[in-house]
Amino acid sequence: MEKLKSKKFWEAVLARAIWTLCETFISTTVGATLIEDLNWCFVISASLLAALISIAKSIVRGLPEFNED
């Protein structure tokens, strides 16, 4: 649990969460545009939920790019 006190860990978690948010935003926007019904509330909520899940997974499972050494 020492990793939760590390600034380097939280920077890596935030970078991963932002990347996930952007991927989800782009994919839901493109997908919704292709079916001609863009619901911004859905796009934003799905993107934020994906980022929150990414943060939770990073805390529970850790990050492969982060060493506690």
N, C-alpha and C positions, 0 to 999 in steps of 0.2 A: 504493500500500500504506500510505500515511499514515493512511487511514481506519481501519485496524485498531488504531491507537494512540489513537483518539478515543473519549472517554467517551460523547459524544452518539451516535456510531454504534452502540456496543454497547447503549445504552439503546433505540435504535430497533429493533435486531435482537432484543433480548429481548422488547420489546413485541409485535413481529410474531410471534415464536415462541409466546408465551403465547396470543395471539389464535388462532393456528392450532391449538394444543393444545386449547383450549376448543371450537373449532368441531368438531374431530375427535371429541372426547369426547362432545359432545352428539349429533352425528349417528350415531355408532356405538351409543350407548346407546339412542337412539330407534329406530334400525333394528333392533337386536337385540331390543328389547322388542316391536316389532311382529311379529317372527317367533317370539316367546315363548321365546327361548333367549339369555339374557344371560350371556355369558362375560366376566367382569371382567378376566381375564388378557389376552384379545384387545383389549378396549376400552382398557386402560391401555397396552399395548404399541403399538397402532396410534396412539394419541395422542402418545406419546413419540417414535415414529418420525417422525410428521408434524412435530413441533417440531424434531427434529434436521435433517430435510430442509430446513425453512424457514431454519434457521441457516446451513446449508451454501449454500443458494441466495443468501442475503443477502450472504455473504462473497464468493462468486464473481461474482455479477451486480451486487451493490450494491443500494441502496434508493432508490427514486424520491424519497422524502421527505427524503433526506439529501444535503446538498451538501457537497463537500469544500472549498468556498471559505473 
